[in-house]
Amino acid sequence: MAGQAAADTSAEDIRLTRAAQAGDVAALGLLLERHRAGMRAVALSILGPGPDADDAVQDAVLVALARIGDVRDPGAVGAWLRMIVRNNCRMLLRRSRPAEPFDGLSLPDPDAGPEETLEHHALRDWVWEAVEELPVTLRIPLVLRHFTEGVTAYERIAQVLGVPVGTVRSRLNQARARLAGALNATADAAHSDARVRTAASWNEARDTLAAAEAGHFGRVLTERWSPEVALMSGAARIGGADLLARGMDGDLAAGVRQRPVNVAAGRTLAVWEMDLVSPADDPGHCPPAVAWIMSLSGGRVAQLRLFHPVVLRDSVLPERGIV
């Protein structure tokens, strides 16, 4: 009897997984509900009861939404889901160790992140369309949490937005809850092509940096960005196009160069993650990385937030540059 029950469970998992991989939204929802209890049990066994365990399960659900196409053995999908929860829990534990320097925190493997998978299977457009349905206050933390490589930690998202960590946690909880409804609402809608949009954003990032190095960053701001573009620090506007142009020119004059390493691109929000290369004669001139977090309006950048994974030596956005 037990063997037959196990066989029936495996057969149902196979059926639902294959249907979900073919784009069946209802099948994906049923699959996640079938294994939610097991996923939660793993989180509780590692983290104990509390909000961290809930976060680990909720984050795993979002990863599963984007990565269901990666499952090679549909009969073992339950183990795959529990593995995602286990990895989330271990990441939370590493981040909570007080003796570990903040800059040394382990980040999620880019190969295991949802953004790359969105490039390879049919659910990518559906997920992005649902994300776009969220209010901007919920959309930004959700994208930073799940689609970037270096701005995933609650503390870092809080720095970007200029809000307490508790507010970030609250907004992410609201975003996850709202996302479930948005996913259902957009399942049968026409979706824009996230792969094409992301490729275009990669090209724009490279073109922007090339133009800046050629001395034409001001032209890029005029032609491609909003005339009222705002450089933000948290929720406060600290400057506009003039400060951006002056800062970029100052960085380049000092020998600083930027190289894009990751792009997440929606219709209303784009994130360019850059490696920063300091001049050879001053290797400590700037932090090793920066993220450009851009809110878009009509396809143009309306707001820009710059985030560094490490603390700047000087005050935020010193006059010598923007990075």
N, C-alpha and C positions, 0 to 999 in steps of 0.2 A: 504493500500500500504506500509506504513512504517513498519507495523508488518510483512508483507511478506518479505520485504527487510532484516529485522533483522533475520528472520528465515533462509533466503537464506545464509546470512553471517555466521550464526552459523553452518549451515550444511556444508559449505565449510571449515570452521575452523576445524570442526570435521574430515572431510575427510583428510585434509592436515596433521593435527596433528597425526592421526592414521598412515598415510602413513610414516610420518617422524619417528615415533616411531618404525616402522618396518624397518627403514634403508634407506628410499627413500630420497636421497640427494636433488633432485629437489623439492620435496614437502616441505622440510624444508626451502629451499631458498625462495620459493613462500610464505610460511607462514610468514617468517620474513619480507619480503617486504610488505605484506599486512598490517602489524602492525607497520612498521617503523615510519610512520607519527605520530601515536598516542604515540609511545614511545618517540619520539623527543619532542612532545608537553608537555609531563610530565616533561622532563628534563628542557625545557625552562621555564616552570612555576615555577620551584623550584630554578634553578640556573641562569636563564637569558641567553641571547646569549653569546657564547664564547666557548673556547676549553673544559672547564669542562663539559658543556652540551654534547658536541660531545663525550667526553670520557665516560660519563655515559651511553650513548646509545651504543657505540661500545663495552664496557665491558659487557653490558646486552646481546648483540648478542652472544658473546663468551660463556657466562654462559648458554644461551638458547641452544647453540649447544651441550653442554655437558649434559644438564639437561632435555632435551625434554622428556626423558623417565619417568620423575617424574610427568608429568601432568596427573592428575586423571580425570579432567573434560575437555575434548578437546573442548567443546563448549565455555569454559571460558578462552581459551588460551591467548586471547588479554589482559584480566585483569591480567593474570599471568605475561605476558611480561612487562606490565606497572608497576607491583609491583616490578619486578627486577630493572627497571630503577629508581623507587622511592627510593628503598633501596640504590642503588649506589649513588644517589644524597645526601641522608642523610649522608652517610659515608663520602662523599667529604666535606660536610659542617662541620662535626665533626672534620675532619682533618685540616680544614682551620681556626679553632678558635684559635687565638693567645694565649688566656689565658689558653688553655688546655695543660698540660705537654705532651711532645712527647711520653713518656713512657706509658701514660695512654690512648692513642688513642684506640678507639674501633676497633677491627679487625673483619673481616667477620666471621660469624658463621661457624665453620668447617663442620657442618652438611649440610650447604647450599653451600659448595664450590664444584667446578667442579671435584676435584680429587676423592672425595668419590663416586660421582655419576658415574664416569668412571668405578668404580668397579662393577656396577650393571646393565648396559645396553649396547646394542650392538654397540652403537656409540663410545664407549671409544677407541677402537683400531684405528678407522678411524681418530678421533681427534688427537691422539698422533702421528699417522703416518704423518699427515699434519704438525704438529709442528716440526717433525724431518726434514721436507723439508726446513725449514727456515734457513738462514745463522746464524751462532752461535751468531753474534752480536745482532740479533733480537730474537733468540730462548731463550737466557738466561733471558732477562727482561720479556718476555712473560710468561715463566714458573714461574718465581718468582711472577709475578703479579697475576696469575690465579691458580697456583697449590700449593702454600705454604700457611701457616697460619700466619707466623710472618714477612714476608718480602714482603708484598704486596704494601706498600706505596711507592710513587715515591721517597721520600727522602731516604728510606731504600735501594731501588734498586740502587739509585745513589751512596750510600756509598759502596755497594758491588762492583760495577763496577768502581768506582773512576772517575765518569763523572758528569757533572752538571745535575740538575733535568730536565732542558730543553732538554738535550740530551736523557734522559730516555723517556720523553714524545714523542719526535720525533721518537725514535726507536720503541716504542709501537705502534704509529700510522702506521709506515711502516709495523710492524709485523702483525697488524690486516688486513691491506690491502693485504699483501702477503698471509696471511693465507686463505683468501677467495678463492684465486686461487689454493692454495695447497690442500684445502679441496675438490675442484672439481676434481683436478688431481689425488687424491689418493682414491676417492670414490669407484672405482671398482678394486683397486689394492689389492694384498694379504697383510694383516695386521698382524703384530706380536701381541701376546696376552699381552696387557698392564697389565691385572690382574696378570698373572703369573710373569711378569717382576717385578711388584711392590712388590709382595709377596717375590720374591727372594731378592729384595733389602732390605726389612724389615729384612729378615734373615741375610743378610750380615752385616747390621748395628749392629744387636744384637751380631753376632759372632765376629765382629771387636772389640766391646767394651769388650766382655768377654775375648778375647785373650789379649787385652791391660791390663785388670785387673789381668790377670795371668802372666803378664810380657813378653808377646809375640807380642807386637805391631810391633816391628822391623821385625818379621817374616811375619806379615800380609803385611807390606809395600813391602817386597821382593817378596812374592808369588803372591800378588793380585794387586799391584799398579805398575805403570810404573817405570822403573829404573831412568827415567829422571823427575819424578814427581816434579811439581813446586808449592810451597806455594805462593799464590798471595796476594798482597794487592792492590786492584784496578787493574790497568793494569801492575803493576810492580811485578817482581819475587823477593821474599825476602828470599827464602831458598828452600831447597829440603828435601829429606828423613831424613837426619841427624837432621835437625831442628825439623821436625815433631816428630820423635822418642824421641828426647830430651825433647821436650815440653810436649808430652803425659806422659812420665815417670815423669816429674816434677809435673804435675797436679795430677797424681795418688798418688805420694809421699806426696803431700800436703793434700790429703784426698778428692779431688774433684772427683765426679762421674757424668757420663752422662747417660741419659735415652732417647731413641728415642720416639718421640710423633707423628711424621708425616713423611711420605716418599713420594716423587714424583720421578718417575723413567722412563726415556726414554732410548733409545739406546746410546745416546751421552751426556746425562746430567742427573745427579741425585742430589737430594737435601734430606739430612737428617736433620730434625729439632729435636733438643735435649733439654730436660730440664737439667739444671746444678744443682747439689746438692753440696753446700759448706760444708766443715767440720763443725761438731757441735760446735767446739770451736772458729770458725771464720765464722759466718753466712754471712758476707759481703765479703768473699774472692773473689767471682767471680759473674758475672752477672747471672740472673736466666735462661738464655737460650742462645743457639748458633745454628746456621745453618751451616751445611757443604754443600757447593755448589761445586759439583765435575763435571768437564768436563772429558768425557771418550773417550778413543781411543782404539779400539780393545777390549773393555770390561774392560780395566784397567783405573784407575784414572790417568789422565795426569796432571790436575791442580786442586788445592783445594783453595777455598776462604772460610774463616771463618767470619761469621757475627753475631754480638750481637745486639739484639733489644735495648740495653742500652749502654751508653758510658762506656768503661773500666776505672777503677781508674788509671791505669798506661798506659804507651805507648802501642801501638799495638804490640801484641805478645811478651810480656815480657819474659825474659830468664827463669823465673820460670815455664812457661807453655805455652800452645797454646790456652787455653780458657780464 
